[in-house]
Amino acid sequence: MKNDLFAVILMFLTIFGYSGWYLAENDNEILRKELSTYTGKEVRK
């Protein structure tokens, strides 16, 4: 019982962490493109 709860919590935290990382990377790409339109040159990673 305790091991099952631990596994579910760990799985939830892993999925939540990766989805947060994906959303942050996606937002960074949008901001890079927007900044490039204002500066006139490409903003790279």
KOLLO-916185 format. One record per residue (C-alpha): residue in three letters; x, y, z. Coordinates in Angstrom, 3 decimals, decimal comma, m for minus. Example, Ala and Ser with C-alpha at 12.3 -4.5 7.8 and 13.67 -1.06 7.14 Angstrom:
2
<atom><residu>ALA</residu><u>12,300</u><v>m4,500</v><w>7,800</w></atom>
<atom><residu>SER</residu><u>13,670</u><v>m1,060</v><w>7,140</w></atom>
END
This chain:
45
<atom><residu>MET</residu><u>0,000</u><v>0,000</v><w>0,000</w></atom>
<atom><residu>LYS</residu><u>2,708</u><v>2,474</v><w>0,975</w></atom>
<atom><residu>ASN</residu><u>4,833</u><v>1,522</v><w>m2,040</w></atom>
<atom><residu>ASP</residu><u>1,868</u><v>2,027</v><w>m4,378</w></atom>
<atom><residu>LEU</residu><u>1,249</u><v>5,496</v><w>m3,008</w></atom>
<atom><residu>PHE</residu><u>4,937</u><v>6,350</v><w>m3,367</w></atom>
<atom><residu>ALA</residu><u>4,936</u><v>5,144</v><w>m6,983</w></atom>
<atom><residu>VAL</residu><u>1,839</u><v>7,182</v><w>m7,856</w></atom>
<atom><residu>ILE</residu><u>3,284</u><v>10,334</v><w>m6,278</w></atom>
<atom><residu>LEU</residu><u>6,607</u><v>9,828</v><w>m8,056</w></atom>
<atom><residu>MET</residu><u>4,878</u><v>9,269</v><w>m11,394</w></atom>
<atom><residu>PHE</residu><u>2,737</u><v>12,401</v><w>m10,905</w></atom>
<atom><residu>LEU</residu><u>5,777</u><v>14,524</v><w>m10,018</w></atom>
<atom><residu>THR</residu><u>7,691</u><v>13,233</v><w>m13,041</w></atom>
<atom><residu>ILE</residu><u>4,854</u><v>13,990</v><w>m15,459</w></atom>
<atom><residu>PHE</residu><u>4,249</u><v>17,393</v><w>m13,847</w></atom>
<atom><residu>GLY</residu><u>7,962</u><v>18,252</v><w>m14,025</w></atom>
<atom><residu>TYR</residu><u>8,354</u><v>17,333</v><w>m17,676</w></atom>
<atom><residu>SER</residu><u>5,169</u><v>19,154</v><w>m18,690</w></atom>
<atom><residu>GLY</residu><u>6,375</u><v>22,272</v><w>m16,864</w></atom>
<atom><residu>TRP</residu><u>9,736</u><v>22,047</v><w>m18,615</w></atom>
<atom><residu>TYR</residu><u>8,033</u><v>21,651</v><w>m22,006</w></atom>
<atom><residu>LEU</residu><u>5,788</u><v>24,674</v><w>m21,427</w></atom>
<atom><residu>ALA</residu><u>8,761</u><v>26,802</v><w>m20,347</w></atom>
<atom><residu>GLU</residu><u>10,768</u><v>25,809</v><w>m23,435</w></atom>
<atom><residu>ASN</residu><u>7,803</u><v>26,538</v><w>m25,683</w></atom>
<atom><residu>ASP</residu><u>7,367</u><v>29,959</v><w>m24,074</w></atom>
<atom><residu>ASN</residu><u>11,086</u><v>30,693</v><w>m24,503</w></atom>
<atom><residu>GLU</residu><u>10,829</u><v>29,946</v><w>m28,220</w></atom>
<atom><residu>ILE</residu><u>7,856</u><v>32,325</v><w>m28,586</w></atom>
<atom><residu>LEU</residu><u>9,730</u><v>35,048</v><w>m26,690</w></atom>
<atom><residu>ARG</residu><u>12,852</u><v>34,507</v><w>m28,841</w></atom>
<atom><residu>LYS</residu><u>10,837</u><v>35,002</v><w>m32,025</w></atom>
<atom><residu>GLU</residu><u>9,137</u><v>38,093</v><w>m30,606</w></atom>
<atom><residu>LEU</residu><u>12,452</u><v>39,585</v><w>m29,494</w></atom>
<atom><residu>SER</residu><u>13,923</u><v>38,920</v><w>m32,938</w></atom>
<atom><residu>THR</residu><u>11,204</u><v>41,022</v><w>m34,557</w></atom>
<atom><residu>TYR</residu><u>12,080</u><v>43,968</v><w>m32,293</w></atom>
<atom><residu>THR</residu><u>15,871</u><v>43,743</v><w>m32,560</w></atom>
<atom><residu>GLY</residu><u>16,054</u><v>42,881</v><w>m36,257</w></atom>
<atom><residu>LYS</residu><u>18,487</u><v>40,024</v><w>m35,658</w></atom>
<atom><residu>GLU</residu><u>18,072</u><v>36,404</v><w>m34,671</w></atom>
<atom><residu>VAL</residu><u>18,174</u><v>35,585</v><w>m30,978</w></atom>
<atom><residu>ARG</residu><u>19,697</u><v>32,147</v><w>m30,437</w></atom>
<atom><residu>LYS</residu><u>19,803</u><v>29,760</v><w>m27,494</w></atom>
END
